[in-house]
Amino acid sequence: MNFKWLTFLPFILTSGNISLAQQMIIHDSCVKVLEEDFADDRITLCPSSLPPIETIQVEGYSESEKEAGEPDCNTFHPDAATVRRYFSKAWQISGQDWMHTLTMVPCSAYGSMTLQGGRKAEWGIRPSRAGLIRLDGGAYQEYFFFCSKADCGFSPFW
């Protein structure tokens, strides 16, 4: 499945659609951060409860024609090693913070992965260091991620 629908996700989800990630439990090991991109908003970063990633497949990238003031999506083409590196450094955040605090851009990369234990998942990431993992099969589960500039300030992230 492709993640082109991620562009429209903020418009699709309403307060009536609550995923497990939006009910994220805040642990003692969570931290509140303020990044320059958030203005005065702080977000809470928590360790991910997902099992380790075994395999990652990159299946596609969003493409766009660069218009004045818009980012060039054609420069965001992370490979599987970069995606693995991103998810090894990213922290889990609430769906509320993911949708309303993070800077969203129309660019994305997407694909599939296998988690330890064999569970399949789909992933999507954006050059603004926002990510999403949706588990296949069983109960619907989404996990939202963010990686700070300090941890993910490497190419191709902005």
N, C-alpha and C positions, 0 to 999 in steps of 0.2 A: 504494500500500500504506500502511496506517496504522501508526503507531508505538505503538499501545496495548500491544503486547507488551513495550515497554521497561520497564514496571512489573515484569515477571517476569524480565527479563534476568539479574539476579544469580543467580536460581535455575536458569536454563536452561544457562548456560555452566558448563562444568567445566574442569578442567585439561587434559582431552583435546582441547578445542576451542581451538586456537590460531589466531588471526587474524594477519594481517600487522602490525596495530597492536600486538599483544602482543609482537612481535619487533622493536619499534621500536629503531632504532639511535640511541644517544646521541651527539650531536655536541658540539663545543666550544662551540656557541652555546646549549646547553641550560642552564637554571638550576634550582636547587633552591629551593623556596619552602615557607614554613610559614605557614599561615593559621589564624586563631583557630578555624575550624570543624574543623580536623584534629587537635586536641589536640596531641600531641607528634610526629605524623607529618609528614614533609616529602615533597613530591612533586616529580618532575622534569618541568619544562615545556620542550618543544622546539618549534622552528619547524615548522610543518606542511609536509609534502612534497606536499600536494595542489595541483593547478593552481588558478588563480584562479576564483572563482565568476562565472558569466555571468548566470544567472537563478535566482530563488528563488520557489517557490510555497508558501504556507502552506495546508495542507490540513485541519488540525484541531487540536483541543485536548482534553486529557483533562478531564473534568468530574467533580466529586465534590460530595457533600454534606458540608459542614464539620461535623466532630464535635469534641468537646472535645479540645484539644491537637493537632488536625490542622490543616495549612495549608488555606487556602481556594484551591483550584485554579481557581476561576472568575475570579480576578483575574489569572491568567497567560495573556494573549492577545497575544503579540508579533506585530507585523505583519512583512511581508517586509523592510522597511528595518531594523527592529530585529534580525531574524535575520541579515541581512547584516553589520550592525555587530558583532554578537556574534562571528560567525566571522572577521571581520577582526581582532579583538582576542584571540581565544582561542588557546591554545597546545595542541599535541598532547601527550597523556600516554599512558602505558602502559595497557593494558586492566586490568592488575592494580591500578594506582592508581585507575582509574575505578570498578572494582567494589568495592574494599575500603577505600579511603581517603576518597573523596568522600562527602559527605552526600547521600543519595538521598531524594527526596520523591516522592509518588505523582503529582505534576503534571507534564505535559509538553505541548509543542507539537511538531508534526511536519509534514513535507511533502516536497517533492521539489526538486531543483535540477539545473541543467545547469552543468557545469564547462567551462572553456576547453578547446577541442578537441572538444567535443560529448558527452563522457561524462556519462551520467545518474547521479544518486545520490539517495538518500533521507536525510533528516536528522531528528534529534530533539534537542530541548534541554529543559532543566529550569530552573526558577527558581533552583535552587541553583548555576547557572552551569556545569553539566555538559552536554556535548553529544556527539553521535555522528553520523558520516556513514558510510553503507554504499553502496559503489559497485555499480551495476547492471551486469550482463553480465560476461563474463570470469571470472577467478578471484575468489573471495569475498574481499572486502577491507573491513575496518572501520577507522575512524579515530576515536579517542576524544579529547575535548577538555575543557579546563577554562579558565575565564577568571576571573582574580582579582577581588576586590572593587575593587581600585585601578583596573582596566581596565574592568570590567563592573558597577560599582556603580550602574548606571542602571536606571530602571523598564523593564520589570516584574520584573527580577531581584531576588532577596532577598539 
